[in-house]
Amino acid sequence: MDKLKHSFLSVLVSFLIGMVGQSLFSQNIKISRDSLITIVEFDGAFHNKYTLKRLMVDTCKASSVLRSKNQDYSENNLIDDNDHTAWVEGLSGSGIGEKIRITFKNKSALPYVIRIVPGYSKSEETWYNNNRVANITIRTIGVGIDSEYIIDEWKDVSFRKDSLSKVSISPQYIDISQNYIQHMGYNDFVAIEFEIMEVDDVGAIYNDTCISEISFYEIDKLIKAYSSDEYEKIKN
């Protein structure tokens, strides 16, 4: 881990105790044309503005896949940079309890932001004909000082819904930095895991739950550190 991250994490750990369970969607993530630009994190004294860079996925494994002779619904569709393809779970039922586990090529990676498309966004019709993910649990997995695996988890990651109480047909962004960093009781980050806890099946024809894409971003460079007064003036 480089010196910038180490310093930042050390301060942030002490500041963020007790924040588990709060919403993981953050107003501090700046998005332009569906691309992540920056993130602002408060370290207890300053609002630090960072650029973000994409993390490259090494492996992506799902607990089940819908098999079809005519269509590929494998977990590879989650990381193919194509929102019009999708992973579709393959067990009977609505998909609750299905899991996805992802590892990264950079073994020291620390994913700060997750971009997820929690349905099949090939078309509006496809989106609403299939189940959408409404709530997930996110777990981070690492190796502790005694070389044993440590799993940290938090719940209540609910996706935004539209005026019809359906999960919105758009990418959604989750800032996980404030939730997993405080639990960093391990030396090496290994993987991140998702478990489907609730689905949105309003108006769905098929009882299949889909996710089109999952991608990850880490902090890259510090742009500027703002005092609280300075940040209040520019944040809107």
C-alpha positions in Angstrom: 0.0 0.0 0.0 1.5 3.4 -0.9 2.1 6.1 1.7 -0.9 8.2 0.6 -3.3 5.4 1.1 -1.7 4.3 4.4 -1.9 7.8 5.8 -5.4 8.3 4.7 -6.6 5.0 6.0 -5.0 5.5 9.4 -6.9 8.7 10.0 -10.1 7.5 8.5 -10.3 4.3 10.6 -10.5 6.2 13.8 -13.1 8.7 12.4 -15.5 6.2 11.0 -16.1 3.9 13.9 -19.8 3.3 14.4 -20.9 4.1 10.8 -21.9 0.6 9.8 -25.5 0.3 8.5 -25.7 3.8 7.1 -26.6 4.2 3.4 -23.7 3.4 1.1 -24.8 5.8 -1.6 -22.7 8.9 -1.4 -23.2 12.5 -2.6 -19.4 12.8 -2.6 -19.1 10.7 -5.8 -18.9 13.0 -8.8 -20.2 11.5 -12.1 -20.1 12.9 -15.6 -21.7 11.2 -18.5 -21.9 7.9 -16.5 -18.2 8.0 -15.8 -16.7 8.3 -12.4 -14.6 11.4 -12.0 -13.7 12.1 -8.3 -14.6 11.2 -4.8 -14.4 13.4 -1.7 -13.6 11.7 1.7 -13.5 13.5 5.1 -10.6 12.4 7.3 -11.7 14.3 10.4 -10.0 17.5 9.5 -10.0 18.0 5.8 -12.3 17.0 2.8 -9.8 15.3 0.5 -10.7 15.2 -3.2 -9.3 12.3 -5.1 -9.4 11.1 -8.7 -10.5 7.6 -9.2 -9.1 4.8 -11.4 -10.6 1.5 -12.5 -9.6 -1.7 -10.8 -9.0 -4.7 -13.1 -10.9 -7.9 -12.1 -9.0 -11.2 -12.0 -11.8 -13.7 -11.3 -15.6 -13.5 -11.1 -17.5 -16.5 -9.8 -21.3 -16.8 -9.2 -23.1 -19.5 -7.2 -25.3 -20.4 -10.2 -25.9 -19.5 -13.8 -29.0 -19.8 -16.0 -28.1 -22.2 -18.8 -29.5 -21.5 -22.3 -28.7 -23.0 -25.7 -29.1 -19.6 -27.4 -27.8 -17.1 -24.9 -24.8 -16.7 -22.6 -25.9 -15.7 -19.1 -22.5 -16.4 -17.4 -20.8 -14.4 -14.7 -18.4 -13.1 -17.4 -21.1 -10.8 -18.5 -20.7 -8.9 -15.2 -17.2 -7.7 -16.1 -17.4 -7.4 -19.9 -18.0 -3.6 -20.0 -21.3 -4.1 -21.7 -24.5 -3.1 -19.9 -26.6 -4.9 -22.5 -25.4 -8.3 -21.4 -26.2 -9.9 -18.0 -25.5 -12.6 -15.5 -28.7 -14.4 -14.7 -28.9 -16.7 -11.7 -29.9 -20.3 -12.5 -31.6 -21.8 -9.4 -35.3 -22.2 -8.8 -36.9 -19.3 -6.9 -36.2 -15.6 -7.1 -32.4 -15.6 -6.7 -32.3 -14.6 -3.0 -29.2 -16.0 -1.4 -27.2 -16.2 -4.7 -23.6 -15.0 -4.4 -21.0 -13.4 -6.6 -17.3 -13.3 -5.6 -14.7 -11.2 -7.3 -10.9 -10.9 -7.0 -8.6 -8.3 -8.5 -5.4 -8.5 -10.5 -3.8 -5.9 -8.2 -3.6 -7.9 -4.9 -3.2 -4.7 -2.9 -6.4 -3.2 -4.4 -8.8 -1.3 -2.2 -12.1 -0.8 -4.0 -13.7 2.5 -2.9 -16.6 2.8 -5.3 -18.7 0.1 -7.0 -20.7 0.8 -10.2 -23.5 -1.8 -10.5 -26.4 -2.2 -12.9 -28.8 -4.3 -10.8 -31.0 -5.7 -13.6 -30.9 -6.7 -17.3 -30.5 -3.5 -19.1 -30.6 -4.8 -22.7 -33.8 -2.8 -23.1 -36.5 -1.3 -21.0 -38.7 -4.3 -21.7 -36.0 -6.8 -20.7 -35.3 -4.8 -17.5 -38.9 -4.9 -16.3 -39.6 -8.5 -17.5 -37.0 -9.9 -15.2 -36.3 -9.5 -11.5 -34.0 -6.6 -10.4 -31.8 -6.7 -7.3 -33.3 -4.6 -4.6 -30.9 -5.2 -1.7 -27.5 -6.9 -1.3 -25.0 -7.7 1.4 -21.4 -6.8 0.5 -18.6 -8.7 2.2 -14.8 -8.0 2.0 -12.5 -10.9 2.5 -8.9 -10.7 3.7 -6.0 -12.5 5.3 -5.3 -11.7 9.0 -2.0 -11.5 10.8 -2.4 -15.2 11.8 -2.9 -16.1 8.1 -6.5 -17.0 8.6 -9.3 -15.5 6.4 -11.3 -12.7 7.8 -14.7 -11.8 6.4 -16.3 -8.4 7.2 -19.9 -7.7 6.1 -22.6 -5.1 6.4 -26.2 -5.1 5.2 -28.8 -2.6 4.1 -27.4 -1.8 0.7 -30.7 -1.0 -1.0 -30.9 0.3 -4.6 -32.8 3.4 -5.5 -36.3 3.0 -6.9 -38.3 5.1 -9.3 -41.7 6.7 -8.9 -43.4 3.3 -9.5 -41.4 1.7 -6.7 -39.3 -0.3 -9.1 -35.5 -0.4 -9.1 -34.3 2.3 -11.5 -33.1 1.3 -14.9 -29.7 2.9 -14.6 -26.2 2.3 -13.2 -26.0 2.9 -9.4 -22.9 3.9 -7.5 -21.9 2.7 -4.0 -19.2 4.3 -1.9 -18.0 1.5 0.3 -14.9 3.2 1.7 -16.6 4.4 4.9 -17.9 1.0 5.7 -15.1 -1.5 5.1 -12.0 0.5 6.0 -12.9 0.6 9.6 -13.0 -3.2 9.7 -9.5 -3.5 8.2 -8.4 -6.2 10.6 -6.3 -7.9 8.0 -3.1 -7.5 6.1 -4.1 -8.4 2.6 -7.3 -7.8 0.8 -8.4 -10.9 -1.1 -11.9 -10.6 -2.5 -15.3 -8.9 -2.4 -18.5 -10.8 -2.3 -22.1 -9.9 -3.0 -25.2 -11.8 -1.7 -28.7 -11.1 -3.0 -30.9 -10.4 -0.1 -34.1 -8.9 -1.8 -35.4 -8.7 -5.3 -37.7 -6.3 -7.1 -40.2 -8.4 -9.1 -42.9 -5.8 -9.6 -44.3 -6.4 -13.1 -41.8 -9.2 -13.9 -42.8 -12.0 -16.2 -39.8 -14.2 -15.5 -38.6 -15.3 -12.0 -35.0 -14.8 -12.9 -32.8 -12.2 -11.1 -30.2 -10.4 -13.3 -27.3 -8.1 -13.0 -25.8 -6.5 -16.1 -22.5 -5.1 -14.8 -20.3 -4.6 -11.8 -17.1 -2.5 -11.9 -14.8 -1.1 -9.2 -12.7 2.0 -8.6 -10.0 3.0 -6.2 -8.6 6.4 -5.3 -5.7 7.5 -7.5 -4.4 11.0 -6.8 -5.1 13.7 -4.2 -6.3 16.8 -6.1 -6.9 19.1 -3.1 -7.6 19.1 0.6 -10.4 21.5 1.6 -11.2 22.8 5.1 -14.8 22.4 6.2 -15.6 26.0 5.4 -14.0 25.8 2.0 -15.9 22.6 1.2 -19.2 24.0 2.2 -18.8 26.8 -0.3 -17.9 24.5 -3.3 -19.7 21.2 -2.7 -23.0 22.4 -4.3 
